[in-house]
Structures are given as structure tokens and as C-alpha cells.
Amino acid sequence: MLIAAALSCAGTASFAGGFSFSFEWGGIPSCTTGRPKTVPNPVFALKDVPAGTTWIYFKLVDKNVPGYDHGGGWVAYNGQARIEPGAFKYKSPCPPGGKHTYEWTATAKSKKSAMGKAIGSAKAAKEYP
């Protein structure tokens, strides 16, 4: 089962093509205590989303502490170029000291299912604070 999961993840990146996105932290509350707050997603600006995409799953990872689960969420996709704040909630960046690098992964899918086939994937990272 682990091998199948690893192969599934390994194949996702090869579908990325021109799919990309950018984001800004926006109006999240300042946080450097190590105790994240639950906040609305940032604005995501999408580019070259793969044909056939009806859902995008966004997931945040702290590259300095990758084991911490900041969460993410599913967003219905119908051709929009931007995902506005409030589409889902996640645990904000909140490093306990100094800057951390946070990376969002966007996985394009044809249906809302963790087990469904990914048809594209893209990543975008920024430091915080």
C-alpha cells in the first residue's frame, strides 16, 4: 500500500505542465508564538489549470517543520482565475522564532476525492513573517 501511495505521489509532479499559481499572505493576523490561528485561505492567482479540472485541493506545509499539519481545503473549480479568501480555512503560519518557509501545493482533480487521479500539481512558497 505504501508503495502504491509513493508511486501515486511521484507521478503527480509529471502532470504539472504549465499549471502554476501565486499567493499573498494578505490580512492574516501576525503570529510568531508557535500557536497558529484558524484563518481563511489567502487569495490564490491561478494560471494554466489543466483541462478537466473540477476541484483543486490546497495543502500548506511548513518546510522547516514539515510534520506539522497546517491543513488545507478543497475548492470547486469552474474556470476562475482567482480563489478568494474564505473558500476554506487552515492553520496560519506561526513560527515560534525567526522566519520559516511555507509551501502551498495545489492538486488539480477531476473529482473531489483524495483517492481520485491528480491531473496536475503546482507549488508556491513564501517566507513568513
N, C-alpha and C positions, 0 to 999 in steps of 0.2 A: 504494500500500500504506500509506504514512504517513497519507494522508487517511482511509482506512478505519479505521486504528487510532485516529486522533484522533476520528472520529465515534463509534466504539465507546466510547471513554472518556467522551466528552461526554455520551452517553446514559445512562451508568450512574447518575449522580447523580440523575437524574429518577425513578429507580425506588426511591429510598431510603424514601419514605413515612415510617412511624414507626419503622423499623429504627434501633436505636441500641445502643451498648454503652459500658461504662466499664472501666477497668483501674487497678490499683495496681502500682507497680514491684516491690513485695514484697521478697524476700530476695536480690536480685541483689547481687553484690559491688560495693563502692564503686569507681568508676573515673573518673578525671579526667586520664588520661595521653594520651588520643587513640588508645589501642590497646585496642579493645573485646575483651571476652571472649565466648566462645560460652556461652550460658546458656539454661535452659528459659524458655519463654514465661511472661508474667505471667498471673494469673487475669483472665479476661475475663467480665464480667457482661453477658449478652445480654438485649435487650428487643425485642419485636415483630419477630422474624426472619420474613422473608417466607415465605408458604406455598410449598411446592415445593422449599425449600432442603434439599439433602442434603450439601453441602460449603460451608465458609467458608474463604476464603483471607485470611490476615492478613499485612500488609506494614508494616514500620516505616520511617519517613523522618525524618531529622534536618532540620527546617525551616531550620536555619542552614547546613547543608551537604547540600543535597538530592541531590547527585551520589554521596554515599557509600552503598553498598549494605549496609544492616543485615540484609537478608533478611527472612524470614517463613516461613510454612508453611501447609499445608492441614490442616484439621480436619474429620473426619466429623461431620455434624450430624444428630441424631435427636430433637430437641426439648428438649435440655438447656438450662437457663438459665445455666449456667456452663461455661466451658472452664478446666480445671485446669492448673497448671504441668506441663510435661513433654509436652504434646501435640505440640510441635515445639521446635526450638532456633533461636536467632537471635543476631546480634552485639549485645551490650548497648549501651546508651547510654554514652558515654565521651568527653565533650567535653574538649578539651585545655586549656581555661581558661574559667572562668565557666559560666553556665547556658546550655543550649540547649533549644529546644522540640522535642519528639519527637512525631510523629503516627502513630498506627496507623490503617490503613484495613482494614476488613473487607468483603470482597466475597462476597455470598451467591450460590451457583450451584446448578443442578440436577444437575450432574455435575462430576467432578474433571477439569477441563481449562482450561488458560489460554485456549484459543480458544472455550470454551463461553460461552453467553449469561449475563451477570450479571442476576440478578433483584432485586438490592438491594445497596446500598452504604452504609456508615456510617463516620464518622471520630471519633476521640477523641485529644486531645492533652494533654500534661503537660510541665512543665519538669523538667530533671534537671541537676545534683543539686539 
